[in-house]
Amino acid sequence: MNITVDQDKCCGAGTCVLLAPDVFDQRDEDGIVVLLDEKPPAELHDIVREAASVCPGVAISLSENA
């Protein structure tokens, strides 16, 4: 799995951080998503998929082939 985030689409809801804090964080100044691990281990894939699916800004993109 390979993850990319579009900070321009992020609305700072923080759902991704709540679900997968080892993969996502937020900037202190505005809450915009920060990607901590673009290729997380397999045990985090399900929760990362959930985080991407509930992102209100549709800012998280996943590629399963990487």
N, C-alpha and C positions, 0 to 999 in steps of 0.2 A: 504494500500500500504506500502511495505517495500522496502527501497532503499539500495543497496550496491554499493560501487565504488571500482574499482581496480586501485590503484594509479600507478601500474607498466604499465598499458595500457594507462594511461592518457598522452596526448601529450601537454597539457597546452593551448589548443585553447581558452578556456574560454567561449565557447558558453553556457554551462550550467549555468554559473554565470550570464551571460547577460539575460538569459531567466528566471531563478529562483533564484534570489539572496538570498531569505530567506531559501533556501534549500542547495545551493552550494556556496563555496568560493574557493579561490586559495591561495596556499602558496606564501608568498612574495618572497621567494628566488628562486623559479623555476616555479611557475605558476601551479603546480600540484593540482588537485582537492582536496578539503576538504569538507566532508559531514557535514552539519550543522544540518540537521533534517532527520533522517532515516525513520521516520513515519510522513510525512507531513499531514496537514489537507486536507480533501476532496476537498476543493476549489483550491488546488494547483496541484491536480493529473494530470489534462490535460496538464499543462505546464511542469510538470516533465516528463511526457511521451514524450512530444516534445523534451525536452532537451536530454533525453536518445536516441531518434531516430536520432538526428542530431550530436551526439557525434562522432567526427572523429576517436577516438581511441577505440570506443565501450567499454568504461570504466564504464558505468553506467548500473547496472542491477536492474530490477524491479520485485517485487513479488506482485501480486495483491491480494493474499489470506491472507495477514497479516494486 
